[in-house]
Amino acid sequence: MKEENLIVRSVTKKKYSSYAGEITPATPNLIQRNFKAEAPDKK
């Protein structure tokens, strides 16, 4: 290794972080649990 000037790169693991970024506001509930539709693909 010394003769060829080779260097071993050590692998370091990242620490675990549960941070997933900024929390987005909840989307509005447009259906309000009313699942009945007049025709297919209308809701």
PDB file of all heavy atoms in Angstrom:
ATOM      1  N   MET A   1       0.839  -1.184   0.000  1.00  0.00           N
ATOM      2  CA  MET A   1       0.000   0.000   0.000  1.00  0.00           C
ATOM      3  C   MET A   1       0.885   1.249   0.000  1.00  0.00           C
ATOM      4  O   MET A   1       0.595   2.202  -0.714  1.00  0.00           O
ATOM      5  CB  MET A   1      -0.917  -0.006   1.220  1.00  0.00           C
ATOM      6  CG  MET A   1      -1.918  -1.150   1.277  1.00  0.00           C
ATOM      7  SD  MET A   1      -3.332  -0.926   0.228  1.00  0.00           S
ATOM      8  CE  MET A   1      -4.274   0.222   1.143  1.00  0.00           C
ATOM      9  N   LYS A   2       1.942   1.230   0.816  1.00  0.00           N
ATOM     10  CA  LYS A   2       2.820   2.402   0.869  1.00  0.00           C
ATOM     11  C   LYS A   2       3.578   2.579  -0.435  1.00  0.00           C
ATOM     12  O   LYS A   2       3.781   3.700  -0.894  1.00  0.00           O
ATOM     13  CB  LYS A   2       3.796   2.275   2.031  1.00  0.00           C
ATOM     14  CG  LYS A   2       3.175   2.516   3.382  1.00  0.00           C
ATOM     15  CD  LYS A   2       4.220   2.452   4.473  1.00  0.00           C
ATOM     16  CE  LYS A   2       3.616   2.668   5.827  1.00  0.00           C
ATOM     17  NZ  LYS A   2       4.606   2.598   6.908  1.00  0.00           N
ATOM     18  N   GLU A   3       4.001   1.461  -1.025  1.00  0.00           N
ATOM     19  CA  GLU A   3       4.753   1.549  -2.278  1.00  0.00           C
ATOM     20  C   GLU A   3       3.907   2.149  -3.402  1.00  0.00           C
ATOM     21  O   GLU A   3       4.413   2.881  -4.238  1.00  0.00           O
ATOM     22  CB  GLU A   3       5.235   0.152  -2.681  1.00  0.00           C
ATOM     23  CG  GLU A   3       6.303  -0.420  -1.782  1.00  0.00           C
ATOM     24  CD  GLU A   3       6.615  -1.853  -2.129  1.00  0.00           C
ATOM     25  OE1 GLU A   3       6.031  -2.391  -3.085  1.00  0.00           O
ATOM     26  OE2 GLU A   3       7.467  -2.440  -1.428  1.00  0.00           O
ATOM     27  N   GLU A   4       2.634   1.823  -3.434  1.00  0.00           N
ATOM     28  CA  GLU A   4       1.741   2.304  -4.492  1.00  0.00           C
ATOM     29  C   GLU A   4       1.023   3.598  -4.097  1.00  0.00           C
ATOM     30  O   GLU A   4       0.223   4.123  -4.874  1.00  0.00           O
ATOM     31  CB  GLU A   4       0.700   1.234  -4.823  1.00  0.00           C
ATOM     32  CG  GLU A   4       1.292  -0.059  -5.360  1.00  0.00           C
ATOM     33  CD  GLU A   4       1.938   0.129  -6.718  1.00  0.00           C
ATOM     34  OE1 GLU A   4       1.442   0.963  -7.508  1.00  0.00           O
ATOM     35  OE2 GLU A   4       2.941  -0.555  -6.998  1.00  0.00           O
ATOM     36  N   ASN A   5       1.291   4.120  -2.910  1.00  0.00           N
ATOM     37  CA  ASN A   5       0.637   5.329  -2.378  1.00  0.00           C
ATOM     38  C   ASN A   5      -0.896   5.210  -2.397  1.00  0.00           C
ATOM     39  O   ASN A   5      -1.608   6.118  -2.793  1.00  0.00           O
ATOM     40  CB  ASN A   5       1.072   6.570  -3.152  1.00  0.00           C
ATOM     41  CG  ASN A   5       2.526   6.885  -2.928  1.00  0.00           C
ATOM     42  OD1 ASN A   5       3.060   6.669  -1.842  1.00  0.00           O
ATOM     43  ND2 ASN A   5       3.189   7.392  -3.946  1.00  0.00           N
ATOM     44  N   LEU A   6      -1.381   4.036  -1.966  1.00  0.00           N
ATOM     45  CA  LEU A   6      -2.822   3.787  -1.909  1.00  0.00           C
ATOM     46  C   LEU A   6      -3.340   4.175  -0.534  1.00  0.00           C
ATOM     47  O   LEU A   6      -2.706   3.922   0.486  1.00  0.00           O
ATOM     48  CB  LEU A   6      -3.113   2.311  -2.179  1.00  0.00           C
ATOM     49  CG  LEU A   6      -2.718   1.806  -3.563  1.00  0.00           C
ATOM     50  CD1 LEU A   6      -2.978   0.314  -3.667  1.00  0.00           C
ATOM     51  CD2 LEU A   6      -3.460   2.559  -4.646  1.00  0.00           C
ATOM     52  N   ILE A   7      -4.490   4.785  -0.517  1.00  0.00           N
ATOM     53  CA  ILE A   7      -5.104   5.212   0.729  1.00  0.00           C
ATOM     54  C   ILE A   7      -6.470   4.544   0.839  1.00  0.00           C
ATOM     55  O   ILE A   7      -7.245   4.538  -0.124  1.00  0.00           O
ATOM     56  CB  ILE A   7      -5.269   6.743   0.773  1.00  0.00           C
ATOM     57  CG1 ILE A   7      -3.907   7.417   0.647  1.00  0.00           C
ATOM     58  CG2 ILE A   7      -5.966   7.181   2.049  1.00  0.00           C
ATOM     59  CD1 ILE A   7      -3.991   8.915   0.469  1.00  0.00           C
ATOM     60  N   VAL A   8      -6.779   3.987   2.002  1.00  0.00           N
ATOM     61  CA  VAL A   8      -8.072   3.359   2.237  1.00  0.00           C
ATOM     62  C   VAL A   8      -9.033   4.432   2.727  1.00  0.00           C
ATOM     63  O   VAL A   8      -8.760   5.112   3.715  1.00  0.00           O
ATOM     64  CB  VAL A   8      -7.955   2.231   3.282  1.00  0.00           C
ATOM     65  CG1 VAL A   8      -9.327   1.645   3.583  1.00  0.00           C
ATOM     66  CG2 VAL A   8      -7.000   1.170   2.802  1.00  0.00           C
ATOM     67  N   ARG A   9     -10.126   4.577   2.005  1.00  0.00           N
ATOM     68  CA  ARG A   9     -11.157   5.536   2.436  1.00  0.00           C
ATOM     69  C   ARG A   9     -12.133   4.812   3.348  1.00  0.00           C
ATOM     70  O   ARG A   9     -12.701   3.790   2.980  1.00  0.00           O
ATOM     71  CB  ARG A   9     -11.908   6.093   1.239  1.00  0.00           C
ATOM     72  CG  ARG A   9     -11.068   6.966   0.365  1.00  0.00           C
ATOM     73  CD  ARG A   9     -11.911   7.581  -0.687  1.00  0.00           C
ATOM     74  NE  ARG A   9     -11.098   8.442  -1.553  1.00  0.00           N
ATOM     75  CZ  ARG A   9     -11.577   9.136  -2.557  1.00  0.00           C
ATOM     76  NH1 ARG A   9     -12.855   9.067  -2.852  1.00  0.00           N
ATOM     77  NH2 ARG A   9     -10.790   9.889  -3.276  1.00  0.00           N
ATOM     78  N   SER A  10     -12.307   5.331   4.536  1.00  0.00           N
ATOM     79  CA  SER A  10     -13.238   4.705   5.469  1.00  0.00           C
ATOM     80  C   SER A  10     -14.647   5.229   5.199  1.00  0.00           C
ATOM     81  O   SER A  10     -14.843   6.401   4.884  1.00  0.00           O
ATOM     82  CB  SER A  10     -12.833   4.994   6.913  1.00  0.00           C
ATOM     83  OG  SER A  10     -12.854   6.378   7.137  1.00  0.00           O
ATOM     84  N   VAL A  11     -15.610   4.354   5.316  1.00  0.00           N
ATOM     85  CA  VAL A  11     -17.008   4.706   5.080  1.00  0.00           C
ATOM     86  C   VAL A  11     -17.637   5.079   6.409  1.00  0.00           C
ATOM     87  O   VAL A  11     -17.589   4.299   7.362  1.00  0.00           O
ATOM     88  CB  VAL A  11     -17.764   3.528   4.432  1.00  0.00           C
ATOM     89  CG1 VAL A  11     -19.230   3.865   4.250  1.00  0.00           C
ATOM     90  CG2 VAL A  11     -17.118   3.150   3.119  1.00  0.00           C
ATOM     91  N   THR A  12     -18.199   6.263   6.486  1.00  0.00           N
ATOM     92  CA  THR A  12     -18.892   6.681   7.702  1.00  0.00           C
ATOM     93  C   THR A  12     -20.384   6.709   7.429  1.00  0.00           C
ATOM     94  O   THR A  12     -20.839   7.193   6.386  1.00  0.00           O
ATOM     95  CB  THR A  12     -18.420   8.072   8.154  1.00  0.00           C
ATOM     96  OG1 THR A  12     -18.654   9.005   7.095  1.00  0.00           O
ATOM     97  CG2 THR A  12     -16.947   8.068   8.501  1.00  0.00           C
ATOM     98  N   LYS A  13     -21.165   6.178   8.361  1.00  0.00           N
ATOM     99  CA  LYS A  13     -22.611   6.157   8.215  1.00  0.00           C
ATOM    100  C   LYS A  13     -23.184   7.481   8.699  1.00  0.00           C
ATOM    101  O   LYS A  13     -22.671   8.097   9.635  1.00  0.00           O
ATOM    102  CB  LYS A  13     -23.217   5.020   9.024  1.00  0.00           C
ATOM    103  CG  LYS A  13     -22.890   3.654   8.473  1.00  0.00           C
ATOM    104  CD  LYS A  13     -23.624   2.592   9.253  1.00  0.00           C
ATOM    105  CE  LYS A  13     -23.365   1.219   8.673  1.00  0.00           C
ATOM    106  NZ  LYS A  13     -24.117   0.189   9.395  1.00  0.00           N
ATOM    107  N   LYS A  14     -24.274   7.914   8.033  1.00  0.00           N
ATOM    108  CA  LYS A  14     -24.966   9.118   8.487  1.00  0.00           C
ATOM    109  C   LYS A  14     -25.783   8.789   9.727  1.00  0.00           C
ATOM    110  O   LYS A  14     -26.306   7.681   9.864  1.00  0.00           O
ATOM    111  CB  LYS A  14     -25.923   9.622   7.404  1.00  0.00           C
ATOM    112  CG  LYS A  14     -25.246  10.295   6.252  1.00  0.00           C
ATOM    113  CD  LYS A  14     -26.310  10.879   5.340  1.00  0.00           C
ATOM    114  CE  LYS A  14     -25.697  11.679   4.223  1.00  0.00           C
ATOM    115  NZ  LYS A  14     -26.727  12.259   3.350  1.00  0.00           N
ATOM    116  N   LYS A  15     -25.904   9.750  10.610  1.00  0.00           N
ATOM    117  CA  LYS A  15     -26.755   9.560  11.769  1.00  0.00           C
ATOM    118  C   LYS A  15     -28.209   9.640  11.330  1.00  0.00           C
ATOM    119  O   LYS A  15     -28.568  10.398  10.441  1.00  0.00           O
ATOM    120  CB  LYS A  15     -26.487  10.631  12.819  1.00  0.00           C
ATOM    121  CG  LYS A  15     -25.211  10.426  13.571  1.00  0.00           C
ATOM    122  CD  LYS A  15     -25.124  11.361  14.737  1.00  0.00           C
ATOM    123  CE  LYS A  15     -23.912  11.059  15.569  1.00  0.00           C
ATOM    124  NZ  LYS A  15     -23.866  11.888  16.768  1.00  0.00           N
ATOM    125  N   TYR A  16     -29.070   8.859  11.977  1.00  0.00           N
ATOM    126  CA  TYR A  16     -30.487   8.842  11.644  1.00  0.00           C
ATOM    127  C   TYR A  16     -31.127  10.144  12.098  1.00  0.00           C
ATOM    128  O   TYR A  16     -30.890  10.624  13.202  1.00  0.00           O
ATOM    129  CB  TYR A  16     -31.178   7.662  12.319  1.00  0.00           C
ATOM    130  CG  TYR A  16     -32.677   7.698  12.169  1.00  0.00           C
ATOM    131  CD1 TYR A  16     -33.266   7.362  10.965  1.00  0.00           C
ATOM    132  CD2 TYR A  16     -33.495   8.094  13.215  1.00  0.00           C
ATOM    133  CE1 TYR A  16     -34.630   7.406  10.802  1.00  0.00           C
ATOM    134  CE2 TYR A  16     -34.857   8.139  13.067  1.00  0.00           C
ATOM    135  CZ  TYR A  16     -35.421   7.792  11.860  1.00  0.00           C
ATOM    136  OH  TYR A  16     -36.782   7.841  11.705  1.00  0.00           O
ATOM    137  N   SER A  17     -31.935  10.717  11.231  1.00  0.00           N
ATOM    138  CA  SER A  17     -32.688  11.916  11.575  1.00  0.00           C
ATOM    139  C   SER A  17     -34.107  11.746  11.058  1.00  0.00           C
ATOM    140  O   SER A  17     -34.319  11.455   9.882  1.00  0.00           O
ATOM    141  CB  SER A  17     -32.045  13.154  10.934  1.00  0.00           C
ATOM    142  OG  SER A  17     -32.848  14.279  11.171  1.00  0.00           O
ATOM    143  N   SER A  18     -35.088  11.913  11.935  1.00  0.00           N
ATOM    144  CA  SER A  18     -36.475  11.728  11.532  1.00  0.00           C
ATOM    145  C   SER A  18     -37.071  13.010  10.966  1.00  0.00           C
ATOM    146  O   SER A  18     -38.243  13.022  10.605  1.00  0.00           O
ATOM    147  CB  SER A  18     -37.313  11.260  12.729  1.00  0.00           C
ATOM    148  OG  SER A  18     -37.308  12.259  13.731  1.00  0.00           O
ATOM    149  N   TYR A  19     -36.288  14.069  10.858  1.00  0.00           N
ATOM    150  CA  TYR A  19     -36.792  15.332  10.331  1.00  0.00           C
ATOM    151  C   TYR A  19     -37.107  15.172   8.852  1.00  0.00           C
ATOM    152  O   TYR A  19     -36.244  14.797   8.060  1.00  0.00           O
ATOM    153  CB  TYR A  19     -35.757  16.439  10.529  1.00  0.00           C
ATOM    154  CG  TYR A  19     -36.179  17.775   9.974  1.00  0.00           C
ATOM    155  CD1 TYR A  19     -37.182  18.509  10.590  1.00  0.00           C
ATOM    156  CD2 TYR A  19     -35.590  18.300   8.836  1.00  0.00           C
ATOM    157  CE1 TYR A  19     -37.574  19.733  10.094  1.00  0.00           C
ATOM    158  CE2 TYR A  19     -35.980  19.521   8.328  1.00  0.00           C
ATOM    159  CZ  TYR A  19     -36.968  20.236   8.966  1.00  0.00           C
ATOM    160  OH  TYR A  19     -37.371  21.443   8.462  1.00  0.00           O
ATOM    161  N   ALA A  20     -38.348  15.435   8.455  1.00  0.00           N
ATOM    162  CA  ALA A  20     -38.781  15.233   7.068  1.00  0.00           C
ATOM    163  C   ALA A  20     -39.033  16.550   6.356  1.00  0.00           C
ATOM    164  O   ALA A  20     -39.639  16.562   5.297  1.00  0.00           O
ATOM    165  CB  ALA A  20     -40.028  14.371   7.045  1.00  0.00           C
ATOM    166  N   GLY A  21     -38.633  17.652   6.929  1.00  0.00           N
ATOM    167  CA  GLY A  21     -38.836  18.939   6.287  1.00  0.00           C
ATOM    168  C   GLY A  21     -39.985  19.697   6.927  1.00  0.00           C
ATOM    169  O   GLY A  21     -40.530  19.306   7.954  1.00  0.00           O
ATOM    170  N   GLU A  22     -40.353  20.779   6.290  1.00  0.00           N
ATOM    171  CA  GLU A  22     -41.435  21.609   6.810  1.00  0.00           C
ATOM    172  C   GLU A  22     -42.773  20.879   6.672  1.00  0.00           C
ATOM    173  O   GLU A  22     -43.022  20.190   5.684  1.00  0.00           O
ATOM    174  CB  GLU A  22     -41.497  22.929   6.042  1.00  0.00           C
ATOM    175  CG  GLU A  22     -40.265  23.786   6.225  1.00  0.00           C
ATOM    176  CD  GLU A  22     -40.106  24.285   7.644  1.00  0.00           C
ATOM    177  OE1 GLU A  22     -41.124  24.598   8.299  1.00  0.00           O
ATOM    178  OE2 GLU A  22     -38.963  24.335   8.119  1.00  0.00           O
ATOM    179  N   ILE A  23     -43.630  21.038   7.656  1.00  0.00           N
ATOM    180  CA  ILE A  23     -44.947  20.407   7.629  1.00  0.00           C
ATOM    181  C   ILE A  23     -45.891  21.299   6.835  1.00  0.00           C
ATOM    182  O   ILE A  23     -46.030  22.487   7.123  1.00  0.00           O
ATOM    183  CB  ILE A  23     -45.475  20.189   9.058  1.00  0.00           C
ATOM    184  CG1 ILE A  23     -44.534  19.259   9.816  1.00  0.00           C
ATOM    185  CG2 ILE A  23     -46.881  19.634   9.025  1.00  0.00           C
ATOM    186  CD1 ILE A  23     -44.873  19.113  11.269  1.00  0.00           C
ATOM    187  N   THR A  24     -46.526  20.715   5.816  1.00  0.00           N
ATOM    188  CA  THR A  24     -47.451  21.481   4.987  1.00  0.00           C
ATOM    189  C   THR A  24     -48.824  21.490   5.636  1.00  0.00           C
ATOM    190  O   THR A  24     -49.198  20.552   6.343  1.00  0.00           O
ATOM    191  CB  THR A  24     -47.552  20.879   3.577  1.00  0.00           C
ATOM    192  OG1 THR A  24     -47.977  19.518   3.695  1.00  0.00           O
ATOM    193  CG2 THR A  24     -46.209  20.914   2.865  1.00  0.00           C
ATOM    194  N   PRO A  25     -49.618  22.529   5.419  1.00  0.00           N
ATOM    195  CA  PRO A  25     -50.963  22.558   6.001  1.00  0.00           C
ATOM    196  C   PRO A  25     -51.850  21.479   5.372  1.00  0.00           C
ATOM    197  O   PRO A  25     -51.634  21.060   4.233  1.00  0.00           O
ATOM    198  CB  PRO A  25     -51.469  23.957   5.672  1.00  0.00           C
ATOM    199  CG  PRO A  25     -50.622  24.440   4.558  1.00  0.00           C
ATOM    200  CD  PRO A  25     -49.309  23.752   4.688  1.00  0.00           C
ATOM    201  N   ALA A  26     -52.853  21.049   6.121  1.00  0.00           N
ATOM    202  CA  ALA A  26     -53.749  19.997   5.644  1.00  0.00           C
ATOM    203  C   ALA A  26     -54.593  20.519   4.487  1.00  0.00           C
ATOM    204  O   ALA A  26     -54.976  21.685   4.448  1.00  0.00           O
ATOM    205  CB  ALA A  26     -54.660  19.538   6.777  1.00  0.00           C
ATOM    206  N   THR A  27     -54.880  19.621   3.552  1.00  0.00           N
ATOM    207  CA  THR A  27     -55.717  20.002   2.415  1.00  0.00           C
ATOM    208  C   THR A  27     -57.178  20.051   2.850  1.00  0.00           C
ATOM    209  O   THR A  27     -57.589  19.326   3.759  1.00  0.00           O
ATOM    210  CB  THR A  27     -55.556  18.998   1.263  1.00  0.00           C
ATOM    211  OG1 THR A  27     -55.893  17.698   1.740  1.00  0.00           O
ATOM    212  CG2 THR A  27     -54.132  18.995   0.747  1.00  0.00           C
ATOM    213  N   PRO A  28     -57.993  20.882   2.219  1.00  0.00           N
ATOM    214  CA  PRO A  28     -59.399  20.972   2.628  1.00  0.00           C
ATOM    215  C   PRO A  28     -60.162  19.696   2.283  1.00  0.00           C
ATOM    216  O   PRO A  28     -59.885  19.036   1.284  1.00  0.00           O
ATOM    217  CB  PRO A  28     -59.928  22.157   1.826  1.00  0.00           C
ATOM    218  CG  PRO A  28     -58.991  22.316   0.691  1.00  0.00           C
ATOM    219  CD  PRO A  28     -57.667  21.843   1.167  1.00  0.00           C
ATOM    220  N   ASN A  29     -61.140  19.354   3.131  1.00  0.00           N
ATOM    221  CA  ASN A  29     -61.962  18.164   2.943  1.00  0.00           C
ATOM    222  C   ASN A  29     -63.150  18.548   2.063  1.00  0.00           C
ATOM    223  O   ASN A  29     -64.184  18.980   2.544  1.00  0.00           O
ATOM    224  CB  ASN A  29     -62.424  17.626   4.292  1.00  0.00           C
ATOM    225  CG  ASN A  29     -63.135  16.310   4.172  1.00  0.00           C
ATOM    226  OD1 ASN A  29     -63.249  15.751   3.090  1.00  0.00           O
ATOM    227  ND2 ASN A  29     -63.622  15.803   5.290  1.00  0.00           N
ATOM    228  N   LEU A  30     -62.994  18.391   0.748  1.00  0.00           N
ATOM    229  CA  LEU A  30     -64.015  18.840  -0.192  1.00  0.00           C
ATOM    230  C   LEU A  30     -65.212  17.896  -0.258  1.00  0.00           C
ATOM    231  O   LEU A  30     -66.335  18.335  -0.488  1.00  0.00           O
ATOM    232  CB  LEU A  30     -63.403  19.001  -1.593  1.00  0.00           C
ATOM    233  CG  LEU A  30     -62.251  19.999  -1.697  1.00  0.00           C
ATOM    234  CD1 LEU A  30     -61.661  19.980  -3.096  1.00  0.00           C
ATOM    235  CD2 LEU A  30     -62.727  21.397  -1.342  1.00  0.00           C
ATOM    236  N   ILE A  31     -65.010  16.602  -0.055  1.00  0.00           N
ATOM    237  CA  ILE A  31     -66.109  15.642  -0.203  1.00  0.00           C
ATOM    238  C   ILE A  31     -66.962  15.581   1.059  1.00  0.00           C
ATOM    239  O   ILE A  31     -68.155  15.336   0.979  1.00  0.00           O
ATOM    240  CB  ILE A  31     -65.538  14.256  -0.573  1.00  0.00           C
ATOM    241  CG1 ILE A  31     -64.890  14.325  -1.951  1.00  0.00           C
ATOM    242  CG2 ILE A  31     -66.611  13.198  -0.558  1.00  0.00           C
ATOM    243  CD1 ILE A  31     -64.337  13.024  -2.446  1.00  0.00           C
ATOM    244  N   GLN A  32     -66.400  15.823   2.214  1.00  0.00           N
ATOM    245  CA  GLN A  32     -67.105  15.783   3.495  1.00  0.00           C
ATOM    246  C   GLN A  32     -67.830  14.447   3.701  1.00  0.00           C
ATOM    247  O   GLN A  32     -68.960  14.401   4.153  1.00  0.00           O
ATOM    248  CB  GLN A  32     -68.110  16.945   3.598  1.00  0.00           C
ATOM    249  CG  GLN A  32     -67.508  18.316   3.523  1.00  0.00           C
ATOM    250  CD  GLN A  32     -66.623  18.634   4.705  1.00  0.00           C
ATOM    251  OE1 GLN A  32     -66.850  18.132   5.801  1.00  0.00           O
ATOM    252  NE2 GLN A  32     -65.633  19.451   4.488  1.00  0.00           N
ATOM    253  N   ARG A  33     -67.172  13.345   3.319  1.00  0.00           N
ATOM    254  CA  ARG A  33     -67.683  11.969   3.455  1.00  0.00           C
ATOM    255  C   ARG A  33     -68.983  11.751   2.687  1.00  0.00           C
ATOM    256  O   ARG A  33     -69.755  10.851   2.995  1.00  0.00           O
ATOM    257  CB  ARG A  33     -67.835  11.578   4.922  1.00  0.00           C
ATOM    258  CG  ARG A  33     -66.512  11.592   5.667  1.00  0.00           C
ATOM    259  CD  ARG A  33     -66.576  10.876   6.987  1.00  0.00           C
ATOM    260  NE  ARG A  33     -66.980   9.481   6.885  1.00  0.00           N
ATOM    261  CZ  ARG A  33     -66.196   8.467   6.534  1.00  0.00           C
ATOM    262  NH1 ARG A  33     -64.941   8.712   6.196  1.00  0.00           N
ATOM    263  NH2 ARG A  33     -66.649   7.237   6.514  1.00  0.00           N
ATOM    264  N   ASN A  34     -69.260  12.552   1.674  1.00  0.00           N
ATOM    265  CA  ASN A  34     -70.410  12.350   0.792  1.00  0.00           C
ATOM    266  C   ASN A  34     -69.887  11.656  -0.463  1.00  0.00           C
ATOM    267  O   ASN A  34     -69.448  12.302  -1.401  1.00  0.00           O
ATOM    268  CB  ASN A  34     -71.068  13.686   0.450  1.00  0.00           C
ATOM    269  CG  ASN A  34     -72.262  13.524  -0.454  1.00  0.00           C
ATOM    270  OD1 ASN A  34     -72.759  12.426  -0.642  1.00  0.00           O
ATOM    271  ND2 ASN A  34     -72.716  14.611  -1.017  1.00  0.00           N
ATOM    272  N   PHE A  35     -69.973  10.308  -0.468  1.00  0.00           N
ATOM    273  CA  PHE A  35     -69.344   9.541  -1.531  1.00  0.00           C
ATOM    274  C   PHE A  35     -70.303   9.229  -2.680  1.00  0.00           C
ATOM    275  O   PHE A  35     -69.944   8.543  -3.605  1.00  0.00           O
ATOM    276  CB  PHE A  35     -68.762   8.242  -0.975  1.00  0.00           C
ATOM    277  CG  PHE A  35     -67.699   8.487   0.057  1.00  0.00           C
ATOM    278  CD1 PHE A  35     -67.887   8.110   1.371  1.00  0.00           C
ATOM    279  CD2 PHE A  35     -66.508   9.092  -0.295  1.00  0.00           C
ATOM    280  CE1 PHE A  35     -66.898   8.336   2.318  1.00  0.00           C
ATOM    281  CE2 PHE A  35     -65.514   9.312   0.646  1.00  0.00           C
ATOM    282  CZ  PHE A  35     -65.724   8.933   1.953  1.00  0.00           C
ATOM    283  N   LYS A  36     -71.535   9.697  -2.606  1.00  0.00           N
ATOM    284  CA  LYS A  36     -72.497   9.412  -3.674  1.00  0.00           C
ATOM    285  C   LYS A  36     -72.324  10.436  -4.794  1.00  0.00           C
ATOM    286  O   LYS A  36     -72.204  11.628  -4.552  1.00  0.00           O
ATOM    287  CB  LYS A  36     -73.920   9.463  -3.129  1.00  0.00           C
ATOM    288  CG  LYS A  36     -74.184   8.376  -2.101  1.00  0.00           C
ATOM    289  CD  LYS A  36     -75.589   8.398  -1.596  1.00  0.00           C
ATOM    290  CE  LYS A  36     -75.782   7.305  -0.554  1.00  0.00           C
ATOM    291  NZ  LYS A  36     -77.089   7.349   0.047  1.00  0.00           N
ATOM    292  N   ALA A  37     -72.337   9.953  -6.046  1.00  0.00           N
ATOM    293  CA  ALA A  37     -72.156  10.819  -7.203  1.00  0.00           C
ATOM    294  C   ALA A  37     -73.289  10.575  -8.195  1.00  0.00           C
ATOM    295  O   ALA A  37     -73.856   9.483  -8.258  1.00  0.00           O
ATOM    296  CB  ALA A  37     -70.821  10.558  -7.858  1.00  0.00           C
ATOM    297  N   GLU A  38     -73.636  11.602  -8.966  1.00  0.00           N
ATOM    298  CA  GLU A  38     -74.699  11.470  -9.967  1.00  0.00           C
ATOM    299  C   GLU A  38     -74.259  10.584 -11.120  1.00  0.00           C
ATOM    300  O   GLU A  38     -75.065   9.868 -11.707  1.00  0.00           O
ATOM    301  CB  GLU A  38     -75.097  12.842 -10.522  1.00  0.00           C
ATOM    302  CG  GLU A  38     -75.682  13.797  -9.494  1.00  0.00           C
ATOM    303  CD  GLU A  38     -74.648  14.736  -8.924  1.00  0.00           C
ATOM    304  OE1 GLU A  38     -73.697  15.074  -9.658  1.00  0.00           O
ATOM    305  OE2 GLU A  38     -74.792  15.122  -7.764  1.00  0.00           O
ATOM    306  N   ALA A  39     -73.006  10.650 -11.510  1.00  0.00           N
ATOM    307  CA  ALA A  39     -72.482   9.861 -12.624  1.00  0.00           C
ATOM    308  C   ALA A  39     -71.049   9.443 -12.305  1.00  0.00           C
ATOM    309  O   ALA A  39     -70.432   9.990 -11.391  1.00  0.00           O
ATOM    310  CB  ALA A  39     -72.514  10.710 -13.897  1.00  0.00           C
ATOM    311  N   PRO A  40     -70.534   8.453 -13.024  1.00  0.00           N
ATOM    312  CA  PRO A  40     -69.140   8.039 -12.772  1.00  0.00           C
ATOM    313  C   PRO A  40     -68.156   9.177 -13.034  1.00  0.00           C
ATOM    314  O   PRO A  40     -68.363  10.025 -13.900  1.00  0.00           O
ATOM    315  CB  PRO A  40     -68.934   6.902 -13.777  1.00  0.00           C
ATOM    316  CG  PRO A  40     -70.295   6.422 -14.114  1.00  0.00           C
ATOM    317  CD  PRO A  40     -71.199   7.603 -14.004  1.00  0.00           C
ATOM    318  N   ASP A  41     -67.077   9.196 -12.275  1.00  0.00           N
ATOM    319  CA  ASP A  41     -65.985  10.172 -12.403  1.00  0.00           C
ATOM    320  C   ASP A  41     -66.441  11.619 -12.192  1.00  0.00           C
ATOM    321  O   ASP A  41     -65.930  12.529 -12.819  1.00  0.00           O
ATOM    322  CB  ASP A  41     -65.288  10.035 -13.780  1.00  0.00           C
ATOM    323  CG  ASP A  41     -64.648   8.682 -13.959  1.00  0.00           C
ATOM    324  OD1 ASP A  41     -64.190   8.099 -12.926  1.00  0.00           O
ATOM    325  OD2 ASP A  41     -64.589   8.201 -15.094  1.00  0.00           O
ATOM    326  N   LYS A  42     -67.394  11.839 -11.312  1.00  0.00           N
ATOM    327  CA  LYS A  42     -67.866  13.203 -11.054  1.00  0.00           C
ATOM    328  C   LYS A  42     -67.340  13.757  -9.730  1.00  0.00           C
ATOM    329  O   LYS A  42     -67.432  14.930  -9.497  1.00  0.00           O
ATOM    330  CB  LYS A  42     -69.409  13.250 -11.047  1.00  0.00           C
ATOM    331  CG  LYS A  42     -69.995  13.042 -12.413  1.00  0.00           C
ATOM    332  CD  LYS A  42     -69.640  14.179 -13.311  1.00  0.00           C
ATOM    333  CE  LYS A  42     -70.210  13.975 -14.707  1.00  0.00           C
ATOM    334  NZ  LYS A  42     -69.824  15.025 -15.631  1.00  0.00           N
ATOM    335  N   LYS A  43     -66.839  12.913  -8.858  1.00  0.00           N
ATOM    336  CA  LYS A  43     -66.311  13.415  -7.588  1.00  0.00           C
ATOM    337  C   LYS A  43     -64.836  13.640  -7.699  1.00  0.00           C
ATOM    338  O   LYS A  43     -64.106  12.945  -8.294  1.00  0.00           O
ATOM    339  CB  LYS A  43     -66.590  12.419  -6.456  1.00  0.00           C
ATOM    340  CG  LYS A  43     -68.012  12.335  -6.052  1.00  0.00           C
ATOM    341  CD  LYS A  43     -68.378  13.479  -5.164  1.00  0.00           C
ATOM    342  CE  LYS A  43     -69.838  13.328  -4.740  1.00  0.00           C
ATOM    343  NZ  LYS A  43     -70.252  14.277  -3.795  1.00  0.00           N
TER     344      LYS A  43
END
